[in-house]
Amino acid sequence: MAPSASKAKKSKRTGDSESPGSKNSDNTANRPWAKSIFWSAVTMAVVLFAAVAVNVLIGRVIHWEIVTGLGILGFLFLSVGRRYRTI
């Protein structure tokens, strides 16, 4: 008697042939918080530096309250977005 098709197939555990950082349907690998926060801080520093440099070059005055608020929001959204791999 031949073994049934379900017994003939070997069961595959989740992640056996996949790298640790890859995504699959059962488990979504997220980035570590420290790495996400670091790259978000670097990105926001570059963006804010560019904004300040351009504003100084064109002779405009920056309203620091707005820059602070947008910088904090940008940092938070980038951190969470990078953590959960949406950005």
N, C-alpha and C positions, 0 to 999 in steps of 0.2 A: 504494500500500500504506500503510495507516494505521500510525502508530507504536504499539508495544506499550504496555500500561498501565504497565509498570515504567519505560520510557523517558520516558513522558509526564509522570510525576510528577517534580517537582524534588526533589532530595535536600535534606533539612533538617539543617543542622548543629546540634549541641547548643547551646542557649542563644541562638539567633538572635533569637527573639521574646520571650525572657524577661528579666526584670530581673536584675541581678547577684546580688541577695540572695535570689532565689527558689529553691525546691527543685525538682529534677526527678529522674527515675528514675536517670539516669546520674551525676549530680553533686549531692551534698548540700552546700550552702553553709553552712559553719560560721562562728560569730562569732569575731572576733579574741580572742586570749587576754587582751590588756590590757583590753578592754571587759568581758569576762566576769569577770575578777578585780576590776575596779573595782566593778561592780554587786553582786558577791558580798560585797565588803567593806562596802559601804553597807548592804546588807540585814542582814548579821550585826551591824553596829554598832547599827542600829535595834532588832533583836531583843534584843541584850544590854542595851542601855540600858533597854528596856521591862522586861526581867526584873529588873534591879537596882532600878529605880524601884518596881516592884510589891513586891518583897521588902522594901525599906526601908519602904514605906507600911504593910505588914502586920506589920512588926516581926520578920521572920525574918532569920536569918543565912545568907548564901550561902556554900557551900563552893566556894572559888575553883578548886580542882583540877578539880572536875566541870565548872564553867563553862568553864574553859580547854580541857579536852578536848572538850567538846561544841561549843564555838565553833570550834575548829580543824577538827573533822570536818565541821561544818556548812558552814564556808567552803570546804573542799575539794570536798564534794559539790555545793555550789551553783556553784562555778567550773567544774567539769567538766560539770555538767548544763546550764549556760547555754552553754558553749562548743559542745557538740554538740546544742543545741536540744532537750533533753529536758525542760527546765524553762522 
